Amino acid sequence: MVSQGEFIVLDVLVFKFMGLAMLALCIVVLATPSQRRRSRHVRDY
């Protein structure tokens, strides 16, 4: 069986990975060129 300590280590690793993923996602959204914004406007029509 897996000890509680190992579960905590896995939890921290997953939490760090999710945090980095969210940061990367925000950076990508902010750094996207206006082309994607135009495609969103096309969907509104």
ChimeraX commands (.cxc) that place a marker at each C-alpha (Angstrom):
marker #1 position 0.00,0.00,0.00 radius 0.5
marker #1 position 1.07,3.60,-0.57 radius 0.5
marker #1 position 1.88,5.55,2.59 radius 0.5
marker #1 position 0.20,8.87,3.37 radius 0.5
marker #1 position 3.53,10.69,2.98 radius 0.5
marker #1 position 3.83,9.52,-0.64 radius 0.5
marker #1 position 0.27,10.71,-1.29 radius 0.5
marker #1 position 1.19,14.16,0.03 radius 0.5
marker #1 position 4.26,14.30,-2.24 radius 0.5
marker #1 position 2.12,13.33,-5.25 radius 0.5
marker #1 position -0.47,15.94,-4.24 radius 0.5
marker #1 position 2.19,18.67,-4.12 radius 0.5
marker #1 position 3.62,17.64,-7.50 radius 0.5
marker #1 position 0.15,17.65,-9.10 radius 0.5
marker #1 position -0.63,21.02,-7.49 radius 0.5
marker #1 position 2.64,22.53,-8.79 radius 0.5
marker #1 position 2.01,21.09,-12.26 radius 0.5
marker #1 position -1.54,22.48,-12.34 radius 0.5
marker #1 position -0.29,25.89,-11.19 radius 0.5
marker #1 position 2.35,25.97,-13.93 radius 0.5
marker #1 position -0.22,24.81,-16.49 radius 0.5
marker #1 position -2.63,27.59,-15.49 radius 0.5
marker #1 position 0.19,30.19,-15.67 radius 0.5
marker #1 position 1.23,28.93,-19.11 radius 0.5
marker #1 position -2.40,29.02,-20.27 radius 0.5
marker #1 position -2.81,32.64,-19.08 radius 0.5
marker #1 position 0.45,33.65,-20.81 radius 0.5
marker #1 position -0.65,31.97,-24.06 radius 0.5
marker #1 position -4.06,33.70,-23.92 radius 0.5
marker #1 position -2.44,37.09,-23.29 radius 0.5
marker #1 position 0.24,36.53,-25.94 radius 0.5
marker #1 position -2.11,35.32,-28.71 radius 0.5
marker #1 position -2.20,37.51,-31.82 radius 0.5
marker #1 position -5.39,39.30,-32.89 radius 0.5
marker #1 position -6.12,36.46,-35.35 radius 0.5
marker #1 position -7.81,34.37,-32.64 radius 0.5
marker #1 position -9.80,37.39,-31.46 radius 0.5
marker #1 position -11.04,37.89,-35.04 radius 0.5
marker #1 position -12.15,34.23,-35.20 radius 0.5
marker #1 position -14.16,34.80,-32.00 radius 0.5
marker #1 position -15.89,37.77,-33.62 radius 0.5
marker #1 position -16.75,35.59,-36.61 radius 0.5
marker #1 position -18.51,33.14,-34.28 radius 0.5
marker #1 position -20.68,35.97,-32.91 radius 0.5
marker #1 position -22.18,36.70,-36.34 radius 0.5
marker link #1:1,2 radius 0.2
marker link #1:2,3 radius 0.2
marker link #1:3,4 radius 0.2
marker link #1:4,5 radius 0.2
marker link #1:5,6 radius 0.2
marker link #1:6,7 radius 0.2
marker link #1:7,8 radius 0.2
marker link #1:8,9 radius 0.2
marker link #1:9,10 radius 0.2
marker link #1:10,11 radius 0.2
marker link #1:11,12 radius 0.2
marker link #1:12,13 radius 0.2
marker link #1:13,14 radius 0.2
marker link #1:14,15 radius 0.2
marker link #1:15,16 radius 0.2
marker link #1:16,17 radius 0.2
marker link #1:17,18 radius 0.2
marker link #1:18,19 radius 0.2
marker link #1:19,20 radius 0.2
marker link #1:20,21 radius 0.2
marker link #1:21,22 radius 0.2
marker link #1:22,23 radius 0.2
marker link #1:23,24 radius 0.2
marker link #1:24,25 radius 0.2
marker link #1:25,26 radius 0.2
marker link #1:26,27 radius 0.2
marker link #1:27,28 radius 0.2
marker link #1:28,29 radius 0.2
marker link #1:29,30 radius 0.2
marker link #1:30,31 radius 0.2
marker link #1:31,32 radius 0.2
marker link #1:32,33 radius 0.2
marker link #1:33,34 radius 0.2
marker link #1:34,35 radius 0.2
marker link #1:35,36 radius 0.2
marker link #1:36,37 radius 0.2
marker link #1:37,38 radius 0.2
marker link #1:38,39 radius 0.2
marker link #1:39,40 radius 0.2
marker link #1:40,41 radius 0.2
marker link #1:41,42 radius 0.2
marker link #1:42,43 radius 0.2
marker link #1:43,44 radius 0.2
marker link #1:44,45 radius 0.2
view
